[in-house]
Each structure stands twice: as structure tokens, then as C-alpha cells.
Amino acid sequence: MANTGFLLPLTFVLLFATFGGILSVNSPNITTDQSALLALKSRITYDPHSFITNNWSTSTFVCNWVGVICESRHHRVAALNLSGMGLTGTIPSQLGNLSFLALLDISHNTFHGSLPTELANLHGLEYLNFGSNNFEGEIPSWFGYFTELRSLFLHGNNFTGHLRSGIFDNLSKLQKLDLSGNQISGRIPTGLFKCKELTYLSLYSNSLDGNIPTEIGNLTMLNSLLLGYNNLTGPIPSSIFNISSLQEIVLGYNNLFAHLSSNIFDYLPRLLRLDLVGNQLSGKIPSSLFKCKMLEYLELYDNNLEEDIVPLGITNLTSLVYFSMPKTNLSGEIPHFIGNMTSLEYIDFSYNNLRGEIPPAIENLHFLRGFFLLENKLSGRIPSLQPSLQRYGVADNNLVGEIPSSICNLSSLDSLYLSENSLDGKIPECIGNLSSSLSIVELQNNNFHGEIPKTFAQGCTLQIFRINNNQVEGSLPRSLVNCKYLNLLDVGNNYLYDTFPNWLGSLDRLQVLILRSNRFYGLVDNSNASDVGVSFTRLRVIDLSHNNFSGYLPTKFFENLQVIREGHEKKVEPEYLKYSLDDGSIYYVHDLYFTTKGLEREFHSLVTIWMAIDFSNNQFFGEIPETLGQLYSLIVLNLSHNSLTGSIPSSLGDLSELESLDLSSNKLHGRIPSELKNLGFLAVLNLSQNNLVGPILQGKQFDTFTNDSYMGNWGLCGLPLSKSCGNDEETPGENNSEDDGHGDGELNWKFSILMGYGSGFIVGLSMRYIAFTTGKPRWLVRIITRVEQRFEKWYRSQLFG
């Protein structure tokens, strides 16, 4: 619901125009106000449109300056509105000299710093809006001096500290208060509820804790109550549900609890929006909710609601626009009567236990823009799709049949999630034509056949394209080169027959390229990259495994991987690999598959520090390029099951982030380079089935590897193999003073080994759990542990410097 408080500046203009008008003729010099505003001008360091720079001049009467309104009796500045001018600067103390000021609005700029105490002199202020800037510090207690104040907006800044209860003691006329989007902590002060004329209260998205005071029931004129995204605990006061004027209740993502009794919403006939997401609500969806016939937005998910069917009474909510009920224990079938709720624009019943078919009556919802039924147990075919749809998600069900041809009419489609079903048929060619609006296409893990559409349009906006684990064939369409925003391309586990797509290198946003388990063949060679604009500079994950690629390993290709080579130097904040969509929502990369130690594993979330190269199970030959040792951020390197010869490059010892190294089943010879002992994070090592000779390295992480890491190398000796080395062969590391020392280095190293041997999963500060298709092998747990430790190290550095 729109915040009508932002319209107040216009109201002031109209009032001035009605009662004497805006002063627009020359008047006596008002040096106090002029000096105050010129002081403000001097503090503005950036004025992109020159609104202030070119207009605020001593040669022009101050009441004619941009953003300035004067009252007509004394010709003093009564209103200053600089909202949305893109200004940067600080607030001077002289601004407190505008003693006739009733309206001050500098919102939606980049003013910063703290607020000068001299502003406390503006006793006549009725409207104050500092929202959407970068102000910092505590909310000043002298705001309590503004006894005439009706609207106070401080949202979207960096205010911290507690709210002092005394601030509100004298603000009896306050009607609108917005402190959302700051870092305010502590409890909600009970003094706030002395402001009995409040109609709009937003403390949304702060760090408030404690209970919601029961005195909130004193705000009997309240229309909007927005307390979501805090750390509030305890019961939801029943007095909230007795405020009959309420139109918005937003308490989502706290830790509040309440039992939803059947009559809880009896006294809220004007309710338009209800958001109780992410709390600890119990009970069933109350029947009294269906009396709120004006309700437009309903969100109850992520609670502890009892299992229930979609209630019949929902049809009374004929004004409902946004109906979001994922993770609410809904069961049974989706009722056909939902097709009668013709105002609906968004439906989300994901992550429930719904069965049966998607009712064809959905076709009657002509305004539907978003439709999500992810991870249910639905069966049958996908019904015809409405042309109004922008997002459609029915992944992780048991749906069958083809993609309906009506998808070709969805000219505004942004996201399509059909993965993890039993859909078949060909992928409609029009998917390529829709690529000027599409951002995400997920079709993986179905039974699609035929070819990938070849008509990806100029101006393609596609960011994610995943069609892996199907039966598509043919070649990779060259029109994908039109998709300049492409971040992730996964066509793995199909029947594609093509050469390596060097032409994708011109897509300078491409980060993940997975071609695994197809029939790609030929050389991976972009030695003439500079001529054709091929670079792959931002790739962080590339998987070419299980194909028929041949020739030498591509030295030039590895040299171009700038993100993997330089990522360790930038020290960026680790986060999940994600992409922003046009409406501000976030898509997280999930469910990618990698082969580690011969087994395919599923990663439910991918973090940005994950850097992997998998060229295994091909026909590469020749030596391993020394240049691989310059990919300093690499975490996984798999070159196994090829025909590589020569020795293991000592430069691999420079890969300080490496956690998994698989060179097995090649024709490598020579000794294991001692430099590999520098790989402090190495948790997986597989050198088996080669022609290596000499003693196995001892000490540090090499003490944790088993026989499996070395089997099939008849010339190797030393632990953990049963074959001992002869007297003339020195075992590297045995007499190394570094390894035998008893200082902190050894203690830390032994600690990391103990961490690596943990028997369960580590649930870290930033990562979700990682699920595997088979078991929880110790060696992979160690990799995850190391990633978690790096997250923790970064997090602590942020907290404690």
C-alpha cells in the first residue's frame, strides 16, 4: 500500500496557494533564511542536474529558488523540498535558523553524516522527510522538540542505537512515522504509543528485539503496522487484532508466536494486507480471515500451521491479488473454484503436499502474472498458459506431457521453471523468440528431446539457461551469442554433438559453463582469441567431462581465466552465486552436479568462491601446462581419465586454495613434486593409475590420504602403501624441521586435520547444507569444512577487524 505521507509536500503547496499564495515577487531582503540556504549550498558536493548550483544565487530572490516556498505574510521560507534531486552533501548547522520552516524534505538523495543539533530550533516543523539518504548515528532525542510534527520519515538510512522512549512524549500530533531500513536496535519504546493519532507506523527491517508492547492497542487510528524483518519475540498481542482501522499488518520474519483462533480476524473488516511470514504461528487458517473481503495481499508461509486443504471460504476474498501460501502444510487438490478469484495476479502454493492436477480453471485468471507450485506432488499435464504470465514455476512435481503451445503467447515471460518433472516432447522453438524478455529458463531433469531452439533473438536477456539431464541432440545454437547477459549455461547429460563453443567466449558475463556428458569433440583451442574476441575471462566453473575432446590441454584458454587467476587477490565477500532480476528479486544458483573422486555429487547451493575445472574423461594428451599453476583461486581440478603424459608440474603447488586434485588414470610419470605439500586446504587427492615413482610425500595433509589416492602406480613407495622405500630413497618430509616443529603452525595444522575428519556435515555461517546423491564421504566433508572455515574467517575479520 502506498505511503500517502510522501504526498504531503504537494499538500503544502496547495495550502500556500489557497491562503495567500506562494511568494513570487521581489520582497525585502531576508538575510537569515538566505544565509542558511547558502550554507546548505556550500555543503553540497554533487549536484548532477545543477538545480542548486545554477539557481540558488544572491542575485535572485530566495523565495524564487528551486525547492523553496515562502509564506506570504512574513516572506519567510516555510517549505524546502529538495527530494529526488540526486544531491550529495552534509547538513549545516545554519539550517536550524529557518525558524518559519514547516516542511523539510531532502529525501532520495545521498546526504550523509550526522544531523546537527541546531535543527532542534525548527519548532514549527510539521513534515520532516530525511528518507533514503546515508545519515548515521542515533535518532536524536531532540526530535521530541517538534511538537507540531505530523509526519516523520527517516527510512533507508544508517541510523543505529536504541530508540529513546522520551522522544515521543511530546509528539502528540504525530500521524506518520517511518524508521524502516535502518539498523536501530533494542526494544520498541512504550512511549511511542502515546502518539495516539498515528495512522502509519513502520519500523520494518531493523534489529529491534523483545516483545511487541501490549500498549500498541492504544493506537486506535492506526491504518498500517509494519514491524517485519526484525528480531521481535514473544506473543503477538491480541490487542493488534482489535484495531478495527487496520489496513496493513506486516509482522513477517520475526520470531513471534500466536495460535490462530477461528475468530482472530473478526474485527478487521478493512484489512487489505496481511503478512505473518516466517514466525511460529500454529493452528489452521482461521475462518474469520474470509470475512476480510477487502483483503488483497495474503502471506502466511514459513510457520507451523497444521495440515489443511485449501479452504472453501477463500472464494469470499474476491479482491485478493497476492495469494502466497508456500510451506503451509497444504494438502489435497487445488480447488477448481480458485478460477473464480479473477483479481488474482500472483499465486504461490510451493513446498506443500498438493496432489492431483493443476485445474484448467486457472485459465480464467486473466491478470495472473506469477504462478508457483514448486515441490508438490502434482500430476497430469500443464494446462494452457495465460498471456499475462511473467513468471511460471511448476518444478519438482510429477507432471507429464509437452510444454503447451500457448507459451508462445507469453510475450512478457521473465522466468520459466519446469525442471524435475517427466515432461517430454520437443522444446518449443518460440522459447528462443521469447528470449528478449526471459531471464531464467530451467528445463533440466525431464525427458525433452529434439534440438535446442536456434532462434535466440538479438537483445536476448537470458541469464540462466539449464537444460541438463534430458535427451536433446544436435548442436549448440550459435544464436546464444546474442545473449550478452548469460551467466550460467548448463547443457550437461544430453546427446549434443558439436565442437567446443569458442564463440561463447564473447559473452563477458558467463561464469558457469557445463557441457559434461555429451558428444562434444575436437580441440579446445582459442589460441586466436584476440582476433575473435574470445576470452572466457569471468568463468569460474567449467565442466567438459565425459565428452570426446582431444588434443593438448588448452594453455591459452587457461591463461584467459582471469577470475580464477586473480580472485584470491580481490578479497571479496563470499556469498552464494546469485543473480538479480528486474523486479529486485534474487535467483540463487542451486542443484549443480560435479564429479569428485569418481562420484557425481549434487550441490544445492553454489558460493562465489567455488572455482572448478573438470576436463576428465576425454581424450586429451600431452603434458599438463605449467600455466595451470597460475589459477590461484582454483578449488577443484579434475584431469582424470585422459592420456596425459609427462610429470606433474611443480607449479600446481602454487594453487593455495586447491581442495580437490584428481589426475588419476593418465600416463603421468616421475615423482610426486614436493611443492604439493604447500596445498594447505587439499582434502581430496587422486593420483592413482599412473606411472609415478618414488616415495610418497609425508606430513601435513598427506598423512590423511589413503591407499586409494596412489593405487596403480607400481613405482611408488612409502605410507600409506604397504611397499616400503629402499634405504637409498629418502621419504620427503621425514626430516623436515617445519613438519617436526612444535609451534603454533603445527597446532593449527593438526586442528585443521581434525576439522577435516569431522563425521557429520558442518552447517556454516553462510552456506546451506549440501546434499549428496550417495552418502557423506569423509573426504568431501573435509572440503565443505574448509569452505566453512573460510567463511568463518571472513566473518570474524568483519566483526573484529
Secondary structure, 3 states (H helix, E strand, C coil): CCCHHHHHHHHHHHHHHHCCCCCCCCCCCCHHHHHHHHHHHHHEEECCCCCCCCCCCCCCCHHHCCCEEECCCCCCEEEEECCCCCCEECCCHHHHHCCCCCEEECCCCEEEECCCHHHHHCCCCCEEECCCCEEEEECCHHHHHCCCCCEEECCCCEEECECCHHHHCCCCCCCEEECCCCCCEECCCHHHHHCCCCCEEECCCCEEEECCCHHHHHCCCCCEEECCCCEEEEECCHHHHHCCCCCEEECCCCEEEEECCCCCCCCCCCCCEEECCCCEEECCCCHHHHHCCCCCEEECCCCCCCCEECCHHHHHCCCCCEEECCCCCEEEECCHHHHHCCCCCEEECCCCEEEEECCHHHHHCCCCCEEECCCCEEEECCCCCCCCCCEEECCCCEEEECCCHHHHHCCCCCEEECCCCEEEEECCCHHHHHHHCCCEEECCCCEEEEECCCCCCCCCCCCEEECCCCEEEECCCHHHHHCCCCCEEECCCCEECCECCHHHHHCCCCCEEECCCCCCEEECCCCCHHHHCCCCCCCCEEECCCCEEEEECCHHHHHCCHHHHHHHHHCCCCCECEEECCCCCEEECCCEEEEECCEEEEECCCECCCCEEECCCCEEEEECCHHHHHCCCCCEEECCCCEEECCCCHHHHHCCCCCEEECCCCCCEECCCHHHHHCCCCCEEECCCCEEEEECCCCHHHHHCCHHHCCCCCEEECCCCCCCCCCCCCCCCCCCHHHHCCCHHHHHHHHHHHHHCCCCCCCCCCCCCCCCCCCCCHHHHHHHHHHHHHHHHHHHHHHHC
